[in-house]
Amino acid sequence: MGYMICEECNVYYEAEDESEAEDFLCECGNQLIYVESLEDYYETDDDYIRERMSNGLTHTEYHALKHLAEKREASKLFFTGLFITSAGLILAIFIHFIFLILVPLGAVSVLYGDHRKRIKDVEGYSWIRGLKGEKTVFKYLETLPKEYFIFNDVKLYENKGNIDHIVVGPKGIFVIETKNYSGRYCIKGNKWFYYKDGEYKKLYRTPASQIITNAVDLKEFLVINGIPVSGLWVGAIVAFINNDFRVIEKPKLYKVLLPKTVPKFILNSKRKLDRKLINRIVLLLEPYSTDISVSHKIDKKSECNTHFFKRLNLGILHRNHK
């Protein structure tokens, strides 16, 4: 015997099996969910642990680490050149002047290494800042309750960009774009302005167009894959790391929030998503995500177990744990 629970009224009814729950509505008209045990349903977040599982590096991680590696190689070339130059001078003084030939060779290595390092500093700057920003946002997203799934670096279409984060849970679906810009900004609807040379100048490539496109793409993707989207709202959020900004006209299609306020905004949403639909969306998005953060029950005997993943038939058991 199991139980049928109404999450709207917070009441339950006894049931013989899951098929009974599918044909039965609560007095409030809400669809009931079926559980085998009330104890399992009313478990607290303290009984669960959140874990991040990955298929590899995110798009931003790959480029940031690539630039850091190239910068290290340039630094090695620089210091190798210093060593060769110094060695050439010392050997020329104490052994033979022919070793002076090493000095220009070392100097070339120093100059080229320094040049490469400066280039990589410029090229890698935005990727490294972006990675720091995404890690900051992800840290706050992981404070969400156990019912929420967090997808990082989601690529729905080959010819389009990656989505930084997607959150799926009882309060709906949220697309989040992280921006770690420096400087001072002003936001007026979908228009963004940055402060330079004593005045605000219009930003032509804005987070507004990016986050709106991502939200539309996700909803289109759900439709194509048979997810009912009638009345389903995809929330769009720009998580802005830099707190030096002001909103003089609120955007209508997205929100601009500091990372620490994103979880609260999600939890305060008045929209609702039932468990069955959550599970369908999670199963659909998982293969398109580089990594996913999920909560699972702590097993007192063996650290944790994966019964939840197996019940949901998620294809994430093969992922590496981070």
C-alpha positions, -999 to 999 in steps of 0.1 A, spaced: 0 0 0 11 35 -8 -1 71 -4 -14 98 -27 -3 133 -16 -16 167 -26 12 192 -25 -12 221 -27 -33 211 4 -5 191 21 -28 162 28 -26 125 18 -48 96 10 -41 59 12 -38 41 -22 -35 5 -34 -11 14 -62 2 42 -85 -26 37 -111 -51 48 -85 -33 82 -80 -35 89 -118 -73 86 -118 -78 105 -85 -79 142 -79 -78 161 -46 -108 180 -34 -90 212 -45 -87 198 -80 -50 193 -79 -33 161 -94 -20 138 -67 15 122 -66 20 87 -54 47 76 -29 54 43 -13 63 58 21 53 90 39 86 89 57 105 91 24 84 120 12 87 141 43 125 137 47 144 169 53 173 184 34 196 172 62 190 137 50 204 146 16 238 156 1 242 177 -30 268 165 -55 281 177 -88 288 152 -116 306 160 -147 313 148 -183 344 170 -185 353 207 -186 327 234 -193 331 257 -223 344 285 -201 367 262 -181 383 248 -212 392 282 -226 403 297 -193 426 267 -185 439 267 -221 449 304 -218 465 298 -184 485 268 -198 497 289 -227 506 318 -204 527 293 -183 545 282 -214 553 318 -223 566 324 -188 589 294 -191 602 307 -224 608 341 -207 628 327 -178 646 302 -200 658 332 -220 670 350 -188 689 319 -178 706 316 -212 715 353 -213 730 352 -178 748 320 -185 763 334 -217 776 365 -199 791 345 -170 808 319 -193 821 347 -216 837 365 -186 852 334 -169 859 310 -197 858 323 -233 842 352 -252 827 328 -277 799 322 -252 786 357 -259 767 341 -288 743 328 -261 733 364 -251 713 374 -282 697 340 -283 686 344 -247 675 379 -254 653 368 -283 637 341 -260 631 368 -233 614 392 -257 593 366 -274 582 350 -241 573 384 -227 554 392 -258 534 359 -257 527 364 -221 512 398 -226 490 385 -255 477 356 -234 470 380 -205 447 400 -228 431 371 -246 425 350 -215 412 379 -193 375 376 -202 376 338 -200 392 337 -165 368 364 -152 339 345 -167 350 312 -150 353 330 -117 318 345 -122 302 311 -131 318 294 -101 304 322 -78 269 318 -92 270 280 -90 281 282 -54 249 301 -45 227 279 -67 239 248 -47 222 263 -17 188 255 -33 167 227 -16 172 191 -26 142 191 -51 162 214 -75 184 202 -104 212 225 -116 226 221 -151 258 238 -160 271 246 -195 241 233 -215 244 232 -253 210 225 -269 219 232 -305 252 228 -323 250 261 -341 242 281 -310 260 291 -278 261 274 -245 237 283 -216 256 289 -184 231 274 -160 196 259 -161 177 253 -128 147 229 -128 126 225 -97 91 229 -80 91 266 -87 97 263 -124 125 265 -149 151 292 -149 178 301 -174 208 319 -159 235 339 -178 265 349 -157 283 382 -164 315 392 -146 320 426 -162 342 453 -147 333 490 -146 300 509 -140 268 500 -158 233 514 -162 203 493 -174 172 507 -191 149 479 -202 168 458 -227 194 486 -233 227 485 -214 251 514 -210 286 515 -196 304 544 -180 335 557 -199 352 590 -203 328 608 -180 296 596 -197 274 565 -203 278 548 -237 255 523 -252 266 486 -251 256 470 -284 262 433 -275 242 431 -243 233 403 -219 197 411 -225 196 397 -261 217 367 -250 195 357 -220 162 363 -240 175 341 -268 185 314 -244 151 313 -228 133 312 -262 157 284 -274 150 263 -243 113 266 -246 115 257 -283 137 227 -274 111 215 -249 83 218 -275 103 199 -301 109 171 -276 73 167 -266 72 186 -232 39 203 -227 47 240 -224 12 255 -222 13 279 -193 50 269 -187 72 299 -181 109 299 -185 124 325 -161 154 344 -175 180 358 -151 213 377 -157 235 371 -127 257 402 -126 288 397 -105 297 434 -105 274 453 -80 283 487 -96 251 490 -117 217 506 -114 185 498 -131 165 529 -142 139 509 -161 132 473 -151 135 448 -180 102 430 -187 115 397 -200 144 390 -176 158 400 -142 192 414 -133 203 400 -100 234 397 -78 244 361 -74 235 358 -38 199 369 -45 192 344 -73 182 314 -50 158 336 -31 143 349 -63 137 313 -75 122 302 -43 98 332 -42 84 324 -76 47 319 -76 49 294 -105 47 256 -99 60 225 -117 48 191 -107 72 162 -100 64 142 -131 71 171 -154 103 179 -135 115 144 -140 108 145 -177 126 178 -182 156 166 -162 159 134 -183 157 155 -214 183 180 -205 209 157 -189 226 146 -221 231 182 -232 247 194 -200 285 192 -192 277 187 -156 248 185 -132 243 191 -95 217 168 -79 208 159 -43 207 123 -32 199 106 1 227 99 26 232 62 34 242 60 70 261 27 62 279 37 31 282 75 27 255 77 0 235 57 -24 221 62 -59 186 48 -55 171 82 -65 191 83 -98 181 47 -106 144 54 -99 146 84 -122 166 64 -148 190 93 -151 220 87 -173 244 104 -149 258 75 -131 287 74 -155 297 110 -148 328 119 -128 322 133 -93 336 168 -86 
